[in-house]
Amino acid sequence: MVQFGRRRTSTEPQGPVIEARANIAAVTAVVEALGAVESAECAVALALELVREQFGWAYGSYWQVDPADRALHVVQESGDAGPEFREVTLAASFREGVGLAGRAWRARDLVFVPDLGQVRDCVRAPVAQRVGVRSGICFPLLEDGEVVGTMDFFATETLAPSPERLDTLRAVGRLVSQAIERLVAAERQAQAAQDTEAVTRVLREISAAATPEDAMARCLDTIREGFGWAYGSYWRVREEDRALHFVQESGSAGREFREVTLAASFREGVGLSGRAWRSRDLVFVEDLAQVTDCVRAPAAQRAGVKSGVCLPILVGGAVVGTMDFFATETLTLAPGRADALRNTAYLLGQGMERFAAAQKLERAGRELLESITEVERNVLSATSVAGEGMRLTEEANGQVAGLGDSSADIGKVVKTIRGIADQTNLLALNATIEAARAGEAGRGFAVVANEVKELAAETARATTDVDAKVTAIQEQVGRVVSALAAISTAVEQINETQTVIGGVLTEQSAVTRAILD
């Protein structure tokens, strides 16, 4: 360990050569140590420990800029400056320009103070005076040219570092910044690869799912495992009350948190899920317990559930549900990871749309199949009716043909009767002539002959009328026979058409069944 600077009470000056060697040794130790670490968190812890030990500080702390409030908050510490100083450090935060850390942030350069107790805008100053913390130094840590954090170190004595020592500490600050930047970039690349793999797995699982419920279960498991969450749940919007209700879960965050989850419901805008519903976008909270309108917040605080994220699921442009995931530690959500999570929600929404479209197609297909089956039944019924009509037409045709034959027979009988009447009329004429020859004796016979003659004439007239009617009947029978023949031809054509339609419907039915199966 090297001595950081000269004590004001010391009369023995430190040689520049010795200090230079000490500075080189300290820088070399930092470079070697940082070259072997594999994570930014380890790099910070190692840098705190090495700088504190190599330069003789009593206490060191690492602060990060929180994007939420644009203030520095302590993340790690090393060494000891007393419990009171540690307590105020852990509770403090510094905005740009405020306190020792805030000044280094604003200056974007190393800042040294001989006595922290004299830094009036620092909340640690009064405690520093009471516990004997004196000199302090702070340098900023940059990433992509922006200050992302600071490291500060304190001694329990008043120091006066040389310009060379301050330059060395600046160099150490740059080394730590570069190491953290390099490791953060590597972590981001690894996280991006992990996120890409998780999104790919989600796509594979959704594609392999057989039902919407299966897709949701697979998606919950894959996102929870792929992105490192402890618990996940899916909520569906019920149209009856326009509220989100629990449907499925994955993982565990404790019995109490699960019981509250199963019993909860959220309206649009209420709780983490309701906020995602209203915003139609991802919503992330570092601490669910701070979401005061969420019924799960108290249980989350007791169960140790910390960070949470919620994703809306959109189908046809409307929010149909949400997925939320929770961790038992406080997390920060990088933009790349947030985009990856959005992609998983989009993929699930697309999958749900495909399932909905498939179900709609299946319903339409079954309705079409039912319609085809009904039409087939009607065609078969019509074919049967047409066949019966054909039979009745043929039967009627036969009956009418019989009627024509009977009419012809009647005509023959009428002709016979007419012949008899003509002969009777001739006999009556002969009888009249004979009666006239007989004189008075044949008068009675003449009266009878006259009556017979009139009866024959009457019979002739009647047979003429009957003959006319029979002729009319025969003409009508001919017309009926022609009409029945035309009807029979039409019925036969209808039957043939129905047979063709029946064949087409059978083929359509088979194709529809093949599609549905």
WORA-V257303 format. One record per residue. N is the residue number from 1. RES is the residue in three letters. PSI is psi in degrees with one decimal (none if undefined). BURIAL is I if it has 9 or more other ideal C-beta (glycine too) atoms within 8 Angstrom, else O. D_CENTER is the distance of its C-alpha to the mean C-alpha in Angstrom with 2 decimals. Layout:
N	RES	PSI	BURIAL	D_CENTER
N	RES	PSI	BURIAL	D_CENTER
This chain:
1	MET	141.0	O	61.88
2	VAL	154.9	I	63.34
3	GLN	129.8	O	64.63
4	PHE	-45.9	I	62.42
5	GLY	-173.0	I	65.32
6	ARG	137.4	I	68.79
7	ARG	143.7	I	69.63
8	ARG	-24.0	O	71.47
9	THR	-6.3	O	74.29
10	SER	140.5	O	74.69
11	THR	-3.7	O	77.80
12	GLU	106.9	O	76.94
13	PRO	150.8	O	74.80
14	GLN	135.4	O	72.20
15	GLY	140.7	O	72.94
16	PRO	-31.5	O	70.57
17	VAL	-44.1	O	70.66
18	ILE	-43.5	O	69.59
19	GLU	-40.3	I	66.74
20	ALA	-43.2	I	65.65
21	ARG	-40.4	O	65.62
22	ALA	-40.4	I	63.66
23	ASN	-44.0	I	61.13
24	ILE	-42.6	O	60.73
25	ALA	-40.8	I	60.40
26	ALA	-44.4	I	57.72
27	VAL	-42.1	I	55.72
28	THR	-42.5	O	56.14
29	ALA	-40.7	I	54.93
30	VAL	-44.6	I	51.83
31	VAL	-46.7	I	51.08
32	GLU	-41.4	O	51.58
33	ALA	-44.0	I	49.49
34	LEU	-28.2	I	46.56
35	GLY	-17.5	O	46.64
36	ALA	-11.1	O	45.92
37	VAL	159.4	I	42.95
38	GLU	-0.8	O	39.35
39	SER	154.1	O	37.35
40	ALA	-37.3	I	37.75
41	GLU	-42.9	O	38.15
42	CYS	-37.4	I	40.99
43	ALA	-42.3	I	42.52
44	VAL	-48.5	I	42.70
45	ALA	-43.2	I	44.23
46	LEU	-41.2	I	46.73
47	ALA	-42.6	I	47.67
48	LEU	-47.7	I	48.33
49	GLU	-45.7	I	50.52
50	LEU	-49.0	I	52.40
51	VAL	-42.2	I	53.15
52	ARG	-44.1	I	54.25
53	GLU	-43.4	O	56.50
54	GLN	-32.9	I	57.82
55	PHE	6.3	I	58.80
56	GLY	32.4	I	59.89
57	TRP	153.9	I	57.45
58	ALA	-33.8	I	57.11
59	TYR	141.5	I	53.47
60	GLY	151.8	I	50.47
61	SER	150.8	I	46.92
62	TYR	133.0	I	43.79
63	TRP	141.8	I	41.74
64	GLN	145.9	I	38.37
65	VAL	120.6	I	37.24
66	ASP	117.9	I	34.28
67	PRO	-23.3	O	32.14
68	ALA	-43.9	O	31.25
69	ASP	5.5	O	34.88
70	ARG	50.1	O	36.56
71	ALA	155.2	I	39.07
72	LEU	132.9	I	40.45
73	HIS	141.8	O	39.75
74	VAL	140.2	I	41.52
75	VAL	-44.5	O	39.62
76	GLN	160.9	I	42.43
77	GLU	163.9	I	46.16
78	SER	142.2	I	49.22
79	GLY	-165.2	I	52.74
80	ASP	129.5	O	54.23
81	ALA	24.0	I	55.78
82	GLY	148.4	I	55.99
83	PRO	-34.6	O	53.51
84	GLU	-41.6	I	53.93
85	PHE	-38.6	I	53.14
86	ARG	-42.0	I	50.11
87	GLU	-45.3	O	48.86
88	VAL	-30.7	I	49.15
89	THR	-46.3	I	47.51
90	LEU	-27.3	O	44.41
91	ALA	-12.1	O	44.10
92	ALA	162.6	I	44.81
93	SER	150.9	O	42.75
94	PHE	129.2	I	44.14
95	ARG	167.0	I	43.09
96	GLU	125.4	O	44.37
97	GLY	-8.3	O	48.18
98	VAL	131.1	I	48.62
99	GLY	-178.3	I	50.55
100	LEU	-47.0	I	51.45
101	ALA	-41.6	I	47.87
102	GLY	-33.1	I	46.98
103	ARG	-41.6	I	50.11
104	ALA	-36.1	I	49.28
105	TRP	-49.5	I	45.79
106	ARG	-43.2	O	47.37
107	ALA	-20.5	O	50.18
108	ARG	35.3	O	47.91
109	ASP	166.2	O	50.98
110	LEU	139.4	I	52.78
111	VAL	129.4	I	54.39
112	PHE	137.6	I	57.27
113	VAL	130.3	I	58.90
114	PRO	-32.6	I	62.17
115	ASP	110.3	O	61.38
116	LEU	-28.4	I	57.90
117	GLY	-18.4	I	59.64
118	GLN	-4.3	O	60.64
119	VAL	96.1	I	57.10
120	ARG	-26.4	O	56.94
121	ASP	16.2	O	53.27
122	CYS	124.7	I	52.16
123	VAL	-15.9	O	51.20
124	ARG	-9.0	I	52.59
125	ALA	-49.7	I	56.01
126	PRO	-40.8	O	57.67
127	VAL	-39.2	I	56.60
128	ALA	-40.7	I	57.70
129	GLN	-40.1	O	61.11
130	ARG	-37.9	O	61.43
131	VAL	-1.7	I	60.40
132	GLY	19.3	O	62.22
133	VAL	129.6	I	59.41
134	ARG	-100.8	I	61.02
135	SER	148.2	I	60.06
136	GLY	152.8	I	56.49
137	ILE	146.5	I	54.72
138	CYS	135.4	I	51.14
139	PHE	145.9	I	49.51
140	PRO	154.7	I	46.10
141	LEU	126.6	I	43.43
142	LEU	148.2	I	41.71
143	GLU	121.3	I	38.60
144	ASP	36.4	O	38.19
145	GLY	-2.8	O	41.06
146	GLU	142.2	O	39.51
147	VAL	120.8	I	40.85
148	VAL	-8.7	O	38.31
149	GLY	179.5	I	40.79
150	THR	158.7	I	44.46
151	MET	131.6	I	46.85
152	ASP	152.0	I	49.91
153	PHE	145.4	I	52.94
154	PHE	149.5	I	55.79
155	ALA	159.0	I	59.32
156	THR	21.5	O	61.65
157	GLU	162.6	O	64.44
158	THR	124.4	I	65.11
159	LEU	158.5	I	64.68
160	ALA	82.0	I	65.76
161	PRO	147.5	I	63.82
162	SER	161.4	I	65.32
163	PRO	-36.5	O	63.57
164	GLU	-39.9	I	63.16
165	ARG	-39.9	I	61.38
166	LEU	-40.1	I	59.05
167	ASP	-38.3	O	58.33
168	THR	-42.5	I	57.63
169	LEU	-35.4	I	55.12
170	ARG	-44.5	I	53.47
171	ALA	-41.4	I	53.25
172	VAL	-41.8	I	51.77
173	GLY	-41.9	I	49.18
174	ARG	-39.0	O	48.26
175	LEU	-43.9	I	48.15
176	VAL	-43.1	I	45.83
177	SER	-46.5	I	43.61
178	GLN	-41.6	O	43.53
179	ALA	-45.1	I	42.84
180	ILE	-42.0	I	39.98
181	GLU	-42.2	I	38.56
182	ARG	-44.7	O	38.87
183	LEU	-38.2	I	37.29
184	VAL	-41.6	I	34.45
185	ALA	-42.8	O	33.77
186	ALA	-40.6	O	33.85
187	GLU	-37.9	I	31.56
188	ARG	-40.5	I	29.09
189	GLN	-42.7	O	29.31
190	ALA	-40.2	O	28.86
191	GLN	-39.2	I	25.89
192	ALA	-42.1	I	24.37
193	ALA	-40.9	O	24.98
194	GLN	-42.6	I	23.54
195	ASP	-41.5	I	20.38
196	THR	-43.0	I	20.13
197	GLU	-40.7	I	20.68
198	ALA	-42.9	I	18.05
199	VAL	-40.6	I	15.38
200	THR	-41.2	O	16.82
201	ARG	-40.3	I	16.71
202	VAL	-44.6	I	13.03
203	LEU	-43.7	I	12.57
204	ARG	-43.2	O	15.19
205	GLU	-40.9	I	13.85
206	ILE	-40.3	I	10.40
207	SER	-31.4	O	12.65
208	ALA	-11.2	O	15.01
209	ALA	145.9	I	12.91
210	ALA	-23.9	O	14.10
211	THR	163.4	O	11.79
212	PRO	-39.1	I	8.43
213	GLU	-40.4	O	10.90
214	ASP	-42.3	I	12.47
215	ALA	-42.0	I	9.57
216	MET	-43.4	I	9.07
217	ALA	-45.1	I	12.88
218	ARG	-41.9	I	13.41
219	CYS	-45.1	I	11.20
220	LEU	-48.3	I	13.11
221	ASP	-44.6	I	16.34
222	THR	-43.9	I	16.05
223	ILE	-44.3	I	15.28
224	ARG	-46.4	I	17.92
225	GLU	-41.9	O	20.44
226	GLY	-31.6	I	19.85
227	PHE	1.8	I	20.15
228	GLY	33.9	O	22.74
229	TRP	157.1	I	21.41
230	ALA	-33.9	I	23.16
231	TYR	144.1	I	20.56
232	GLY	151.5	I	16.84
233	SER	152.4	I	14.99
234	TYR	138.3	I	11.71
235	TRP	138.4	I	12.11
236	ARG	142.5	I	10.78
237	VAL	119.9	I	12.22
238	ARG	130.4	I	14.88
239	GLU	-24.7	O	16.19
240	GLU	-43.9	O	19.67
241	ASP	4.5	O	20.37
242	ARG	52.3	O	17.57
243	ALA	155.7	I	17.29
244	LEU	131.1	I	15.07
245	HIS	145.5	O	16.13
246	PHE	140.3	I	16.06
247	VAL	-52.7	I	14.27
248	GLN	162.7	I	14.72
249	GLU	165.9	I	16.78
250	SER	137.3	I	18.16
251	GLY	-165.7	I	21.61
252	SER	140.9	O	24.25
253	ALA	25.1	I	25.68
254	GLY	153.1	I	28.44
255	ARG	-44.6	O	29.03
256	GLU	-43.4	I	29.51
257	PHE	-37.9	I	26.35
258	ARG	-43.4	I	24.39
259	GLU	-42.7	I	26.30
260	VAL	-39.3	I	25.58
261	THR	-46.3	I	21.84
262	LEU	-30.3	O	21.75
263	ALA	-10.8	O	23.79
264	ALA	161.8	I	22.13
265	SER	152.2	O	19.98
266	PHE	131.0	I	19.23
267	ARG	165.9	I	19.42
268	GLU	126.4	O	18.15
269	GLY	-8.2	O	20.28
270	VAL	131.2	I	21.68
271	GLY	179.6	I	21.53
272	LEU	-45.7	I	19.44
273	SER	-42.9	I	16.11
274	GLY	-33.4	I	17.38
275	ARG	-41.0	I	18.45
276	ALA	-38.2	I	15.12
277	TRP	-48.9	I	13.76
278	ARG	-42.2	O	16.81
279	SER	-17.0	O	16.90
280	ARG	33.0	O	13.24
281	ASP	168.4	O	14.17
282	LEU	137.9	I	15.16
283	VAL	127.5	I	18.05
284	PHE	138.5	I	20.60
285	VAL	136.0	I	23.73
286	GLU	-31.1	I	26.59
287	ASP	108.7	O	27.75
288	LEU	-28.9	I	25.67
289	ALA	-20.7	I	29.04
290	GLN	-5.6	O	29.65
291	VAL	92.1	I	26.71
292	THR	-22.2	O	29.09
293	ASP	15.1	O	26.74
294	CYS	123.6	I	24.69
295	VAL	-16.3	O	26.06
296	ARG	-7.8	I	25.25
297	ALA	-49.1	I	27.47
298	PRO	-43.1	O	30.79
299	ALA	-36.0	I	29.55
300	ALA	-41.4	I	28.04
301	GLN	-40.9	O	31.46
302	ARG	-34.2	O	33.27
303	ALA	-6.8	I	31.02
304	GLY	17.4	O	31.12
305	VAL	128.7	I	27.44
306	LYS	-98.6	I	27.47
307	SER	148.6	I	24.81
308	GLY	154.3	I	21.19
309	VAL	144.6	I	18.04
310	CYS	139.2	I	14.91
311	LEU	127.7	I	11.63
312	PRO	144.7	I	9.49
313	ILE	118.2	I	5.67
314	LEU	132.5	I	5.59
315	VAL	120.9	I	4.72
316	GLY	30.0	O	8.22
317	GLY	-3.0	O	9.73
318	ALA	144.3	O	9.51
319	VAL	118.5	I	8.74
320	VAL	-12.3	I	7.43
321	GLY	-178.7	I	8.34
322	THR	154.2	I	9.89
323	MET	132.6	I	11.11
324	ASP	150.8	I	14.84
325	PHE	145.1	I	17.46
326	PHE	150.9	I	21.23
327	ALA	157.8	I	24.42
328	THR	21.9	O	27.96
329	GLU	159.9	O	29.40
330	THR	123.2	O	29.30
331	LEU	161.2	O	27.28
332	THR	142.0	O	26.95
333	LEU	109.1	I	23.78
334	ALA	150.0	O	24.78
335	PRO	-39.8	O	23.15
336	GLY	-40.5	I	22.29
337	ARG	-38.6	I	20.56
338	ALA	-42.0	I	18.64
339	ASP	-39.7	O	17.47
340	ALA	-41.5	I	16.56
341	LEU	-39.5	I	14.43
342	ARG	-39.7	I	12.70
343	ASN	-39.3	I	12.14
344	THR	-40.3	I	10.56
345	ALA	-39.5	I	7.99
346	TYR	-44.3	O	7.57
347	LEU	-41.1	I	7.60
348	LEU	-42.9	I	5.02
349	GLY	-43.0	I	2.59
350	GLN	-40.4	O	5.15
351	GLY	-42.4	I	5.46
352	MET	-37.4	I	3.34
353	GLU	-41.2	I	5.14
354	ARG	-41.6	O	7.96
355	PHE	-43.2	I	8.27
356	ALA	-42.0	I	8.48
357	ALA	-40.8	O	10.87
358	ALA	-41.4	O	12.72
359	GLN	-39.7	O	13.25
360	LYS	-42.2	O	14.45
361	LEU	-40.4	O	16.65
362	GLU	-42.9	I	17.97
363	ARG	-44.6	O	18.89
364	ALA	-40.4	O	20.57
365	GLY	-42.7	I	22.33
366	ARG	-38.2	I	23.64
367	GLU	-40.2	O	24.80
368	LEU	-42.0	I	26.49
369	LEU	-40.9	I	28.05
370	GLU	-40.4	O	29.33
371	SER	-43.9	O	30.76
372	ILE	-43.9	I	32.41
373	THR	-41.4	I	33.85
374	GLU	-42.8	O	35.19
375	VAL	-39.9	I	36.73
376	GLU	-43.9	I	38.22
377	ARG	-42.8	O	39.80
378	ASN	-38.8	O	41.17
379	VAL	-43.6	I	42.52
380	LEU	-41.2	I	44.21
381	SER	-43.7	O	45.63
382	ALA	-38.3	I	46.84
383	THR	-41.9	I	48.35
384	SER	-43.0	O	50.15
385	VAL	-41.6	O	51.39
386	ALA	-40.8	I	52.49
387	GLY	-43.3	I	54.38
388	GLU	-38.6	O	56.03
389	GLY	-41.1	I	56.92
390	MET	-44.1	I	58.44
391	ARG	-45.1	O	60.48
392	LEU	-36.3	O	61.66
393	THR	-45.3	I	62.52
394	GLU	-40.1	I	64.58
395	GLU	-45.1	O	66.22
396	ALA	-38.5	I	67.02
397	ASN	-41.4	I	68.36
398	GLY	-42.4	O	70.65
399	GLN	-43.3	O	71.80
400	VAL	-41.0	I	72.55
401	ALA	-40.9	I	74.35
402	GLY	-39.5	O	76.44
403	LEU	-39.3	I	77.16
404	GLY	-41.7	I	78.44
405	ASP	-43.1	O	80.70
406	SER	-39.4	O	82.00
407	SER	-41.6	I	82.72
408	ALA	-40.9	I	84.67
409	ASP	-41.6	O	86.69
410	ILE	-40.2	I	87.43
411	GLY	-42.2	I	88.61
412	LYS	-43.9	O	90.97
413	VAL	-42.3	O	92.34
414	VAL	-42.7	I	92.83
415	LYS	-39.0	I	94.81
416	THR	-45.6	O	96.94
417	ILE	-40.2	I	97.61
418	ARG	-41.0	I	98.43
419	GLY	-42.7	O	100.96
420	ILE	-42.1	I	102.51
421	ALA	-40.1	I	102.76
422	ASP	-42.3	I	104.46
423	GLN	-40.3	O	106.96
424	THR	-42.2	I	107.54
425	ASN	-38.4	I	108.16
426	LEU	-42.2	O	110.66
427	LEU	-41.3	I	112.42
428	ALA	-36.4	I	112.62
429	LEU	-42.4	I	114.21
430	ASN	-39.6	O	116.74
431	ALA	-37.1	I	117.47
432	THR	-42.1	I	118.10
433	ILE	-43.1	O	120.54
434	GLU	-36.5	I	122.36
435	ALA	-36.7	I	122.53
436	ALA	-36.0	I	124.16
437	ARG	-31.7	O	126.75
438	ALA	-16.7	I	127.52
439	GLY	-137.2	O	128.39
440	GLU	-30.0	O	128.57
441	ALA	-24.1	O	127.83
442	GLY	7.8	I	124.55
443	ARG	-46.2	I	123.24
444	GLY	-39.1	O	121.04
445	PHE	-32.5	I	119.68
446	ALA	-36.6	I	118.86
447	VAL	-43.6	O	116.77
448	VAL	-42.3	I	114.76
449	ALA	-36.7	I	114.37
450	ASN	-40.1	I	113.08
451	GLU	-41.0	O	110.48
452	VAL	-38.3	I	109.35
453	LYS	-44.2	I	109.08
454	GLU	-39.3	O	106.88
455	LEU	-38.5	I	104.67
456	ALA	-39.4	I	104.30
457	ALA	-40.7	I	103.34
458	GLU	-42.7	O	100.78
459	THR	-38.5	I	99.34
460	ALA	-43.3	I	99.14
461	ARG	-43.6	O	97.25
462	ALA	-41.7	O	94.80
463	THR	-32.2	I	94.15
464	THR	-44.0	I	93.52
465	ASP	-44.7	O	90.86
466	VAL	-40.1	I	89.28
467	ASP	-40.7	I	89.28
468	ALA	-42.2	O	87.50
469	LYS	-40.8	O	84.83
470	VAL	-39.3	I	84.35
471	THR	-42.7	I	83.99
472	ALA	-41.2	O	81.30
473	ILE	-41.7	I	79.50
474	GLN	-37.6	I	79.57
475	GLU	-44.2	O	78.16
476	GLN	-40.4	O	75.28
477	VAL	-40.0	I	74.67
478	GLY	-43.1	I	74.41
479	ARG	-41.2	O	71.85
480	VAL	-40.6	I	69.82
481	VAL	-40.9	I	69.95
482	SER	-43.2	O	68.64
483	ALA	-43.5	O	65.81
484	LEU	-36.3	I	64.83
485	ALA	-41.5	I	64.86
486	ALA	-41.8	O	62.49
487	ILE	-42.2	I	60.20
488	SER	-39.4	I	60.27
489	THR	-43.6	O	59.31
490	ALA	-43.9	O	56.39
491	VAL	-39.0	I	55.15
492	GLU	-41.0	I	55.38
493	GLN	-42.2	O	53.32
494	ILE	-42.9	I	50.67
495	ASN	-44.0	I	50.59
496	GLU	-42.3	O	50.15
497	THR	-43.3	O	47.28
498	GLN	-34.5	I	45.52
499	THR	-42.6	I	45.98
500	VAL	-45.8	O	44.29
501	ILE	-42.2	I	41.39
502	GLY	-39.2	I	41.09
503	GLY	-43.5	O	40.87
504	VAL	-44.1	O	38.13
505	LEU	-39.3	I	36.09
506	THR	-40.8	I	36.58
507	GLU	-43.7	O	35.31
508	GLN	-40.3	I	32.21
509	SER	-43.4	I	31.56
510	ALA	-41.6	O	31.88
511	VAL	-44.6	O	29.51
512	THR	-42.9	I	26.83
513	ARG	-39.4	I	27.26
514	ALA	-39.4	O	27.02
515	ILE	-44.8	O	23.67
516	LEU	-35.2	I	22.28
517	ASP	none	O	23.84
